[in-house]
Amino acid sequence: MKYVFCGDSITDADRLWGPDPLGCGYVRILKDMLCERDAEAEIVNRGHNGFTAADVLRHWAGDCLDQKPDVLTLLVGVNDAYSHIYGGYGTEEYADLLECLIGTAKKAADARIILMEPFLFPYPEELLGWYPVVEAFRNEVRLAAERFQTDFVPLWDVFADAQKRHSVRELTTDGIHLTLLGHRILAEAWLQVYQAARP
């Protein structure tokens, strides 16, 4: 099985600058989890720091389609929300980009697609002003998952629940990026969805 993970810096997790091409985040953790079950599982990280959905689309052929994944995971949206706050495109354009990404992936390969929604933490305090925008963008991911009948990982709810057990600073370094604990929680949430809906 070939697993390809695409998205922004949360997926990237220093893969481009560190010693491990899988990075040091949830993709690396999932490699260990998945290879326990299948020693021949192939894991590919194609996250890029700072990418929006438009950036992902520009690199979609090489990062995704040419990889011919059996399982494709996409996490993108927080940079789109940030861009929108400062004058970039809105949710309609984001929804169109998601449709193009998912649609072309479905046509190119018989891959199982797993969408993960963007998330945010209430730290530092100024990020609270982003909440309505991120809410609108993450809702588009939910709608896309329903429309295209893909798997969906509700990361907003996952991390809201995690904050009942851990302080925010245990989960995130800056309100957006994750600590190692945060990455582990994300990996476990992905694996739960993957196993629950496994054919």
MARMI-921582 format. One record per residue: residue number from 0; x, y, z of N, C-alpha, C in turn; residue in one letter. Coordinates in nm, 4 decimals. Atoms other than C-alpha are relative to their C-alpha. Layout:
MARMI-921582
REC   pos       n_c1       n_c2       n_c3      ca_c1      ca_c2      ca_c3       c_c1       c_c2       c_c3   code
REC   NUM          X          Y          Z          X          Y          Z          X          Y          Z      A
...
end
This chain:
MARMI-921582
REC   pos       n_c1       n_c2       n_c3      ca_c1      ca_c2      ca_c3       c_c1       c_c2       c_c3   code
REC     0     0.0849    -0.1196     0.0000     0.0000     0.0000     0.0000     0.0881     0.1241     0.0000      M
REC     1    -0.0739    -0.1266     0.0065     0.1225     0.3478    -0.0868    -0.0865     0.1117     0.0568      K
REC     2     0.0711    -0.1069    -0.0678     0.0160     0.6342     0.1393     0.0690     0.1325    -0.0326      Y
REC     3    -0.0545    -0.1307     0.0341     0.0642     0.9922     0.0187    -0.0721     0.1061     0.0822      V
REC     4     0.0532    -0.1068    -0.0837     0.0174     1.2911     0.2483     0.0376     0.1348    -0.0614      F
REC     5    -0.0224    -0.1311     0.0617    -0.0239     1.6387     0.0970    -0.0581     0.1099     0.0885      C
REC     6     0.0540    -0.1114    -0.0771    -0.0786     1.9795     0.2508     0.1037     0.1059     0.0303      G
REC     7    -0.0823    -0.1147    -0.0369     0.0900     2.2628     0.4330     0.1078    -0.0383     0.1013      D
REC     8    -0.1135     0.0226    -0.0902     0.3537     2.2980     0.7064    -0.0287    -0.1031     0.1083      S
REC     9     0.0321     0.0990    -0.1029     0.1668     2.0761     0.9528     0.0336    -0.1399    -0.0512      I
REC    10    -0.0408     0.1258     0.0618     0.2197     1.7875     0.7109     0.1507    -0.0004    -0.0266      T
REC    11    -0.1425    -0.0138     0.0294     0.5656     1.9106     0.6043     0.0854    -0.0355     0.1216      D
REC    12    -0.0704     0.0277    -0.1268     0.6961     1.9151     0.9647     0.1508    -0.0136    -0.0200      A
REC    13    -0.1454    -0.0068     0.0218     1.0497     2.0044     0.8520     0.0550    -0.1118    -0.0876      D
REC    14    -0.0519     0.1061     0.0875     1.0733     1.7280     0.5925     0.1016     0.0551    -0.0992      R
REC    15    -0.0873    -0.0577     0.1020     1.2441     1.9671     0.3503     0.1334     0.0473     0.0565      L
REC    16    -0.1214    -0.0564    -0.0597     1.5041     2.0938     0.5977     0.0645    -0.0934     0.1013      W
REC    17    -0.0543     0.0910    -0.0998     1.5521     1.8093     0.8439     0.0618    -0.1240    -0.0619      G
REC    18    -0.0673     0.1203     0.0506     1.7293     1.4739     0.8140    -0.0947    -0.1085    -0.0497      P
REC    19     0.0962     0.1048     0.0346     1.4094     1.2703     0.7655    -0.0943     0.0511    -0.1081      D
REC    20     0.0898    -0.0462     0.1069     1.2184     1.3037     0.4340    -0.1475    -0.0105     0.0358      P
REC    21     0.1384     0.0050    -0.0469     0.9012     1.2197     0.6246    -0.0284     0.1103     0.1011      L
REC    22     0.0183    -0.1036    -0.0999     0.9562     1.5109     0.8628     0.0012    -0.0581     0.1401      G
REC    23    -0.0024     0.0424    -0.1405     0.9223     1.4942     1.2385    -0.1391     0.0080     0.0625      C
REC    24     0.1358    -0.0158    -0.0501     0.5423     1.5148     1.2672    -0.0850    -0.1241    -0.0152      G
REC    25     0.0958     0.1106     0.0001     0.2329     1.3029     1.2263     0.0265    -0.1024    -0.1099      Y
REC    26    -0.0284     0.0958     0.1075     0.3444     1.1463     0.8959     0.1067    -0.0999     0.0461      V
REC    27    -0.1040     0.0887    -0.0536     0.6572     1.0078     1.0624    -0.0593    -0.0973     0.1017      R
REC    28     0.0637     0.0845    -0.1010     0.4458     0.8760     1.3511    -0.0866    -0.1062    -0.0669      I
REC    29     0.0847     0.0961     0.0703     0.2000     0.7138     1.1112     0.0817    -0.1052    -0.0746      L
REC    30    -0.0886     0.0989     0.0643     0.4874     0.5471     0.9238     0.0251    -0.1158     0.0960      K
REC    31    -0.0269     0.1047    -0.0985     0.5726     0.3597     1.2422    -0.1256    -0.0820     0.0293      D
REC    32     0.1252     0.0697    -0.0289     0.2076     0.2764     1.3122    -0.0408    -0.0924    -0.1136      M
REC    33     0.0453     0.0776     0.1154     0.1307     0.1565     0.9603     0.0936    -0.1164    -0.0306      L
REC    34    -0.0956     0.1066     0.0303     0.4494    -0.0451     0.9201    -0.0045    -0.1121     0.1031      C
REC    35     0.0226     0.1083    -0.0957     0.3636    -0.2406     1.2332    -0.0976    -0.1012    -0.0577      E
REC    36     0.1026     0.0851     0.0593     0.0709    -0.3782     1.0320     0.0419    -0.0524    -0.1379      R
REC    37    -0.0420     0.0358     0.1352     0.2336    -0.3855     0.6893     0.1433     0.0492    -0.0189      D
REC    38    -0.1417    -0.0381     0.0063     0.6131    -0.3882     0.6746     0.0369     0.0617    -0.1340      A
REC    39    -0.0312    -0.0515     0.1331     0.6007    -0.3008     0.3052    -0.0782     0.1267    -0.0339      E
REC    40     0.0733    -0.1246     0.0241     0.3798     0.0059     0.3440     0.0963     0.1101    -0.0435      A
REC    41    -0.0829    -0.1103     0.0505     0.5225     0.2991     0.1453    -0.0661     0.1318     0.0385      E
REC    42     0.0528    -0.1272    -0.0503     0.4774     0.6418     0.3048     0.0714     0.1137    -0.0707      I
REC    43    -0.0563    -0.1140     0.0727     0.5285     0.9631     0.1045    -0.0559     0.1285     0.0599      V
REC    44     0.0402    -0.1301    -0.0534     0.5213     1.3123     0.2575     0.0233     0.1054    -0.1073      N
REC    45    -0.0100    -0.1086     0.0981     0.4472     1.5933     0.0119    -0.0617     0.1286     0.0568      R
REC    46     0.0400    -0.1267    -0.0595     0.3604     1.8679     0.2594     0.1007     0.1083    -0.0332      G
REC    47    -0.0866    -0.1144     0.0296     0.5010     2.2151     0.1887    -0.0332     0.1141     0.0948      H
REC    48     0.0174    -0.1118    -0.0913     0.5514     2.4914     0.4401    -0.0639     0.1195    -0.0713      N
REC    49     0.0629    -0.1210     0.0528     0.3160     2.7852     0.3746    -0.1004    -0.0209    -0.1110      G
REC    50     0.0865     0.0231     0.1155     0.1065     2.6176     0.1053    -0.1473     0.0271     0.0324      F
REC    51     0.1457    -0.0098     0.0038    -0.2528     2.7178     0.0377    -0.0517    -0.1101    -0.0923      T
REC    52     0.0586     0.0971     0.0932    -0.4948     2.4991    -0.1573     0.0409     0.0315    -0.1437      A
REC    53    -0.0429    -0.0378     0.1351    -0.3986     2.6971    -0.4695     0.1421    -0.0468    -0.0263      A
REC    54    -0.1374     0.0486     0.0147    -0.0317     2.6122    -0.4100     0.0026    -0.1514    -0.0167      D
REC    55     0.0069     0.1465     0.0103    -0.1163     2.2453    -0.3563    -0.0427    -0.0411    -0.1406      V
REC    56     0.0489     0.0324     0.1343    -0.3062     2.2427    -0.6852     0.1093     0.0173    -0.1048      L
REC    57    -0.1075    -0.0229     0.0969    -0.0076     2.3869    -0.8736     0.1021    -0.1145    -0.0003      R
REC    58    -0.0970     0.1087    -0.0117     0.2051     2.0951    -0.7506    -0.0682    -0.1375     0.0010      H
REC    59     0.0809     0.1203    -0.0198    -0.0717     1.8331    -0.7612     0.0455    -0.1168    -0.0861      W
REC    60    -0.0416     0.1091     0.0889     0.0577     1.6354    -1.0567     0.1196    -0.0750     0.0584      A
REC    61    -0.1201     0.0644    -0.0514     0.4027     1.5689    -0.9152    -0.0142    -0.0521     0.1414      G
REC    62     0.0110     0.0370    -0.1412     0.3103     1.5573    -0.5481    -0.1004    -0.1111     0.0241      D
REC    63     0.1074     0.0964    -0.0249    -0.0003     1.3430    -0.5830    -0.0238    -0.0939    -0.1173      C
REC    64     0.0480     0.0848     0.1091    -0.1168     1.2171    -0.9203     0.1079    -0.0955    -0.0508      L
REC    65    -0.1076     0.0845     0.0508     0.2211     1.0878    -1.0403     0.0443    -0.1055     0.1016      D
REC    66    -0.0384     0.0950    -0.1052     0.2694     0.9088    -0.7081    -0.0871    -0.1258    -0.0012      Q
REC    67     0.0956     0.1119     0.0075    -0.0307     0.6816    -0.7799    -0.0271    -0.0605     0.1383      K
REC    68     0.0233     0.0487    -0.1368    -0.1353     0.6546    -0.4144    -0.1161    -0.0984     0.0080      P
REC    69     0.1142     0.0825    -0.0375    -0.3573     0.3839    -0.2729    -0.0859     0.0735     0.1022      D
REC    70     0.0686    -0.0820    -0.0996    -0.4466     0.6185     0.0137     0.0589     0.1400    -0.0069      V
REC    71    -0.0419    -0.1396     0.0120    -0.4309     0.9968    -0.0283    -0.0615     0.0810     0.1131      L
REC    72     0.0478    -0.0856    -0.1084    -0.4564     1.2371     0.2645     0.0336     0.1450    -0.0313      T
REC    73    -0.0191    -0.1428     0.0258    -0.5017     1.6138     0.2312    -0.0387     0.0806     0.1226      L
REC    74     0.0251    -0.0956    -0.1088    -0.4736     1.8753     0.5059     0.0486     0.1363    -0.0460      L
REC    75    -0.0347    -0.1347     0.0459    -0.4837     2.2335     0.3816    -0.1163     0.0925     0.0310      V
REC    76     0.1083    -0.0948    -0.0253    -0.6771     2.5456     0.4726     0.0347     0.1135     0.0944      G
REC    77    -0.0278    -0.1071    -0.0959    -0.5257     2.7424     0.7584     0.0735     0.1156    -0.0681      V
REC    78    -0.0662    -0.1087     0.0734    -0.3002     2.9374     0.5197    -0.0977     0.0719    -0.0920      N
REC    79     0.1051    -0.0633     0.0807    -0.6012     2.9994     0.2957    -0.0801     0.0970     0.0863      D
REC    80     0.0735    -0.0867    -0.0920    -0.7864     3.1409     0.5963     0.0818     0.1239     0.0342      A
REC    81    -0.0898    -0.1124    -0.0302    -0.4865     3.3576     0.6871     0.0044     0.0970    -0.1181      Y
REC    82    -0.0032    -0.0838     0.1196    -0.4658     3.4826     0.3290    -0.1292     0.0792    -0.0161      S
REC    83     0.1290    -0.0673     0.0123    -0.8376     3.5637     0.3278    -0.0104     0.1176     0.0964      H
REC    84     0.0038    -0.1068    -0.0998    -0.8031     3.7712     0.6442     0.0719     0.1241    -0.0518      I
REC    85    -0.0796    -0.1124     0.0520    -0.5486     3.9866     0.4614    -0.0266     0.0271    -0.1475      Y
REC    86     0.0434    -0.0405     0.1327    -0.7391     4.0172     0.1341     0.0040    -0.1069    -0.1071      G
REC    87    -0.0049     0.1072     0.0988    -0.6992     3.6787    -0.0350    -0.1371    -0.0560    -0.0325      G
REC    88     0.1271     0.0573     0.0440    -0.9658     3.4569    -0.1883    -0.0790    -0.0563     0.1183      Y
REC    89     0.0904     0.0424    -0.1060    -1.2652     3.3382     0.0102    -0.0380    -0.1463    -0.0087      G
REC    90     0.0382     0.1405    -0.0121    -1.4490     3.0169     0.0828    -0.0502    -0.0591    -0.1309      T
REC    91     0.0486     0.0540     0.1277    -1.6099     2.9848    -0.2601     0.1166    -0.0477    -0.0864      E
REC    92    -0.1179     0.0385     0.0774    -1.2710     2.9807    -0.4316     0.0688    -0.1215     0.0638      E
REC    93    -0.0594     0.1133    -0.0714    -1.1381     2.7443    -0.1644    -0.0779    -0.1284    -0.0300      Y
REC    94     0.0833     0.1160     0.0321    -1.4312     2.5092    -0.2250     0.0255    -0.0481    -0.1428      A
REC    95    -0.0296     0.0373     0.1389    -1.3598     2.5179    -0.5997     0.1350    -0.0709    -0.0104      D
REC    96    -0.1328     0.0621     0.0008    -0.9945     2.4338    -0.5357    -0.0067    -0.1420     0.0559      L
REC    97     0.0164     0.1336    -0.0563    -1.0897     2.1409    -0.3140    -0.0663    -0.0933    -0.1006      L
REC    98     0.0706     0.0815     0.0991    -1.3282     2.0160    -0.5813     0.0942    -0.0433    -0.1114      E
REC    99    -0.0951     0.0321     0.1062    -1.0530     2.0323    -0.8430     0.1031    -0.1021     0.0480      C
REC   100    -0.0985     0.0926    -0.0555    -0.8002     1.8571    -0.6189    -0.0582    -0.1405     0.0138      L
REC   101     0.0604     0.1314    -0.0240    -1.0350     1.5765    -0.5204    -0.0456    -0.0628    -0.1313      I
REC   102     0.0504     0.0519     0.1271    -1.1915     1.5431    -0.8639     0.1101    -0.0573    -0.0876      G
REC   103    -0.1095     0.0500     0.0833    -0.8609     1.5075    -1.0472     0.0639    -0.1238     0.0620      T
REC   104    -0.0551     0.1182    -0.0672    -0.7346     1.2610    -0.7848    -0.0868    -0.1222    -0.0242      A
REC   105     0.0917     0.1115     0.0226    -1.0434     1.0457    -0.8273     0.0093    -0.0513    -0.1437      K
REC   106    -0.0104     0.0410     0.1395    -1.0019     1.0439    -1.2046     0.1329    -0.0685    -0.0299      K
REC   107    -0.1339     0.0496     0.0314    -0.6295     0.9698    -1.1978     0.0302    -0.1348     0.0626      A
REC   108    -0.0330     0.1245    -0.0700    -0.6267     0.6836    -0.9503    -0.1175    -0.0436     0.0857      A
REC   109     0.1043     0.0544    -0.0862    -0.8549     0.4568    -0.7549     0.0482     0.0048     0.1450      D
REC   110    -0.0559    -0.0182    -0.1339    -0.7237     0.6010    -0.4297    -0.1102     0.0255     0.1019      A
REC   111     0.0852    -0.0370    -0.1125    -0.8979     0.6147    -0.0972     0.0450     0.1380     0.0469      R
REC   112    -0.0340    -0.1375    -0.0347    -0.9113     0.9834    -0.0016    -0.0459     0.0307     0.1418      I
REC   113     0.0289    -0.0403    -0.1370    -0.8953     1.1132     0.3541     0.0237     0.1510     0.0110      I
REC   114    -0.0113    -0.1445    -0.0185    -0.9662     1.4825     0.4138     0.0070     0.0322     0.1484      L
REC   115    -0.0098    -0.0479    -0.1371    -0.8598     1.6542     0.7343    -0.0265     0.1497     0.0015      M
REC   116     0.0374    -0.1409    -0.0026    -1.0037     1.9888     0.8340     0.1059     0.0855     0.0689      E
REC   117    -0.0911    -0.0915    -0.0690    -0.7937     2.2920     0.9296    -0.0487     0.0281     0.1414      P
REC   118     0.0320    -0.0228    -0.1411    -0.7820     2.3815     1.2983     0.0840     0.1161     0.0522      F
REC   119    -0.0664    -0.1140    -0.0622    -0.6640     2.6539     1.5329    -0.0150    -0.0144     0.1509      L
REC   120     0.0070     0.0024    -0.1457    -0.5927     2.6957     1.9028    -0.0198     0.1420     0.0540      F
REC   121     0.0228    -0.1324    -0.0594    -0.6930     2.9832     2.1357     0.1245     0.0568     0.0679      P
REC   122    -0.1262    -0.0514    -0.0519    -0.3284     3.0772     2.1891     0.0946     0.0226    -0.1169      Y
REC   123     0.0223    -0.1170    -0.0854    -0.1946     3.3354     2.1480    -0.1378     0.0614    -0.0211      P
REC   124     0.1371    -0.0500    -0.0046    -0.5063     3.5369     2.2189    -0.0463     0.0625    -0.1307      E
REC   125     0.0418    -0.0668     0.1244    -0.5023     3.7269     1.8887    -0.0552    -0.0978    -0.1028      E
REC   126     0.0538     0.0982     0.0940    -0.5810     3.4026     1.7074    -0.1499    -0.0206     0.0174      L
REC   127     0.1441     0.0132    -0.0190    -0.9306     3.4111     1.8559    -0.0768     0.0740    -0.1087      L
REC   128     0.0645    -0.0745     0.1080    -1.0150     3.6666     1.5883    -0.0043    -0.0761    -0.1310      G
REC   129    -0.0003     0.0824     0.1209    -0.9369     3.4049     1.3243    -0.1104    -0.1043     0.0016      W
REC   130     0.0915     0.1130    -0.0136    -1.1938     3.1602     1.4553    -0.1143    -0.0016    -0.1014      Y
REC   131     0.1118     0.0052     0.0964    -1.4922     3.2653     1.2375     0.0462    -0.0326    -0.1418      P
REC   132    -0.0506     0.0254     0.1351    -1.2778     3.2557     0.9232     0.0400    -0.1466    -0.0149      V
REC   133    -0.0398     0.1410     0.0059    -1.1243     2.9158     0.9990    -0.1235    -0.0902     0.0041      V
REC   134     0.1260     0.0752    -0.0056    -1.4735     2.7908     1.0863    -0.0620    -0.0118    -0.1393      E
REC   135     0.0587     0.0010     0.1345    -1.5950     2.8889     0.7395     0.0806    -0.0889    -0.0947      A
REC   136    -0.0839     0.0807     0.0882    -1.2993     2.7252     0.5656    -0.0089    -0.1486     0.0355      F
REC   137     0.0067     0.1420    -0.0362    -1.3158     2.4032     0.7659    -0.1361    -0.0596    -0.0366      R
REC   138     0.1317     0.0489     0.0408    -1.6869     2.3778     0.6896     0.0010    -0.0432    -0.1464      N
REC   139    -0.0095     0.0385     0.1413    -1.5979     2.3636     0.3199     0.0645    -0.1381    -0.0158      E
REC   140    -0.0608     0.1329     0.0056    -1.3812     2.0581     0.3886    -0.1035    -0.1057     0.0355      V
REC   141     0.1076     0.0922    -0.0371    -1.6725     1.8876     0.5632    -0.0968    -0.0217    -0.1169      R
REC   142     0.0925     0.0096     0.1131    -1.8984     1.9648     0.2686     0.0623    -0.0784    -0.1154      L
REC   143    -0.0684     0.0726     0.1078    -1.6389     1.8373     0.0211     0.0054    -0.1491     0.0307      A
REC   144    -0.0032     0.1417    -0.0386    -1.6055     1.5121     0.2167    -0.1354    -0.0654    -0.0226      A
REC   145     0.1342     0.0529     0.0221    -1.9816     1.4666     0.2020    -0.0292    -0.0126    -0.1495      E
REC   146     0.0319    -0.0026     0.1427    -2.0062     1.5588    -0.1647     0.0747    -0.1091    -0.0765      R
REC   147    -0.0812     0.0979     0.0716    -1.7243     1.3329    -0.2788     0.0072    -0.1347     0.0710      F
REC   148     0.0051     0.1249    -0.0775    -1.7908     1.0634    -0.0159     0.1404    -0.0513     0.0341      Q
REC   149    -0.1330     0.0362    -0.0475    -1.4366     1.0678     0.1184    -0.0044    -0.0203     0.1511      T
REC   150    -0.0143     0.0045    -0.1453    -1.3209     0.9859     0.4692     0.0323     0.1401     0.0504      D
REC   151    -0.0161    -0.1336    -0.0568    -1.3021     1.2844     0.7033     0.0489    -0.0105     0.1439      F
REC   152    -0.0539    -0.0035    -0.1355    -1.0944     1.3525     1.0149    -0.0353     0.1358     0.0609      V
REC   153     0.0483    -0.1266    -0.0587    -1.2648     1.6188     1.2350     0.1003     0.0572     0.0998      P
REC   154    -0.1096    -0.0416    -0.0875    -0.9475     1.7741     1.3712    -0.0388     0.1105     0.0973      L
REC   155     0.0439    -0.1041    -0.0926    -1.1239     2.0745     1.5222    -0.0558    -0.0652     0.1270      W
REC   156     0.0582     0.0702    -0.1147    -1.3237     1.8414     1.7451     0.1057    -0.0820     0.0745      D
REC   157    -0.1067     0.0805    -0.0614    -1.0205     1.6200     1.8061     0.0825     0.0850     0.0956      V
REC   158    -0.0844    -0.0835    -0.0855    -0.8162     1.9079     1.9429    -0.0802     0.0733     0.1074      F
REC   159     0.0851    -0.0536    -0.1072    -1.1090     2.0590     2.1323    -0.0090    -0.1012     0.1130      A
REC   160     0.0055     0.1051    -0.1018    -1.1360     1.7259     2.3120     0.1349    -0.0142     0.0699      D
REC   161    -0.1337     0.0128    -0.0582    -0.7589     1.7108     2.3642     0.0270     0.1092     0.1032      A
REC   162    -0.0207    -0.1100    -0.0941    -0.7726     2.0478     2.5415    -0.0693    -0.0235     0.1342      Q
REC   163     0.0591     0.0368    -0.1287    -0.9856     1.8867     2.8122     0.0994    -0.0767     0.0863      K
REC   164    -0.0985     0.0827    -0.0703    -0.6849     1.6702     2.9019     0.1386     0.0625     0.0049      R
REC   165    -0.1332    -0.0597     0.0100    -0.3871     1.8859     2.8055    -0.0128     0.1521    -0.0124      H
REC   166    -0.0028    -0.1451     0.0193    -0.2980     2.2534     2.8212     0.0256     0.0300    -0.1471      S
REC   167    -0.0201    -0.0387     0.1398    -0.2935     2.4401     2.4910     0.1479    -0.0036    -0.0352      V
REC   168    -0.1436    -0.0063     0.0293     0.0823     2.4872     2.5174     0.0646    -0.1383    -0.0061      R
REC   169    -0.0481     0.1372     0.0177     0.1278     2.1109     2.5423    -0.0292    -0.0512    -0.1410      E
REC   170     0.0463     0.0480     0.1303    -0.0438     2.0752     2.2036     0.0552     0.0794    -0.1172      L
REC   171    -0.0405    -0.0865     0.1104     0.0798     2.3696     1.9960     0.1166     0.0892     0.0401      T
REC   172    -0.1136    -0.0891    -0.0248     0.3916     2.5789     1.9627    -0.0364     0.1469    -0.0172      T
REC   173     0.0324    -0.1392     0.0324     0.2226     2.8925     1.8300    -0.1479     0.0221    -0.0310      D
REC   174     0.1420    -0.0119     0.0305    -0.1530     2.8281     1.7993    -0.0398    -0.0644    -0.1310      G
REC   175     0.0250     0.0605     0.1308    -0.1189     2.6725     1.4544     0.0768    -0.1317    -0.0142      I
REC   176    -0.0850     0.1189     0.0139     0.1722     2.4280     1.4516    -0.0032    -0.0837     0.1276      H
REC   177     0.0196     0.0960    -0.1076     0.1818     2.1211     1.6699     0.1298    -0.0373     0.0700      L
REC   178    -0.1080     0.0645    -0.0731     0.4079     1.9886     1.9403     0.0025    -0.1470    -0.0388      T
REC   179    -0.0044     0.1439     0.0275     0.5112     1.6249     1.9255    -0.1260    -0.0684     0.0524      L
REC   180     0.1247     0.0553    -0.0535     0.2132     1.5437     2.1483    -0.1157     0.0303    -0.0936      L
REC   181     0.1053    -0.0361     0.0941    -0.0158     1.7325     1.9106     0.0038    -0.0851    -0.1253      G
REC   182    -0.0138     0.0851     0.1185     0.1217     1.5407     1.6137    -0.0434    -0.1437     0.0288      H
REC   183     0.0398     0.1367    -0.0342     0.0700     1.2123     1.7967    -0.1523    -0.0114     0.0083      R
REC   184     0.1464     0.0006    -0.0094    -0.2932     1.3009     1.8715    -0.0608     0.0038    -0.1398      I
REC   185     0.0491    -0.0055     0.1388    -0.3451     1.3908     1.5044     0.0172    -0.1360    -0.0671      L
REC   186    -0.0251     0.1309     0.0611    -0.1866     1.0634     1.3920    -0.1002    -0.1042     0.0497      A
REC   187     0.0950     0.0962    -0.0565    -0.4098     0.8636     1.6268    -0.1409     0.0239    -0.0534      E
REC   188     0.1321    -0.0314     0.0555    -0.7192     1.0470     1.4983    -0.0101    -0.0484    -0.1442      A
REC   189    -0.0023     0.0489     0.1392    -0.6205     0.9716     1.1379    -0.0148    -0.1517    -0.0029      W
REC   190     0.0022     0.1459    -0.0002    -0.5610     0.6057     1.2188    -0.1363    -0.0540     0.0415      L
REC   191     0.1331     0.0434    -0.0436    -0.8958     0.5759     1.3958    -0.0989     0.0073    -0.1151      Q
REC   192     0.0889    -0.0136     0.1160    -1.0801     0.7065     1.0889     0.0365    -0.1028    -0.1065      V
REC   193    -0.0451     0.0951     0.1022    -0.8710     0.4915     0.8562    -0.0445    -0.1425     0.0312      Y
REC   194     0.0375     0.1364    -0.0387    -0.9392     0.1742     1.0488    -0.1510    -0.0185     0.0071      Q
REC   195     0.1457     0.0130    -0.0163    -1.3064     0.2461     1.1182    -0.0695    -0.0167    -0.1339      A
REC   196     0.0661     0.0044     0.1297    -1.3954     0.2929     0.7531     0.0707    -0.0921    -0.0974      A
REC   197    -0.0794     0.0840     0.0895    -1.1521     0.0378     0.6169    -0.0890    -0.1047    -0.0683      R
REC   198     0.0837     0.0972     0.0711    -1.3128    -0.1758     0.3444     0.0281    -0.1429     0.0454      P
end
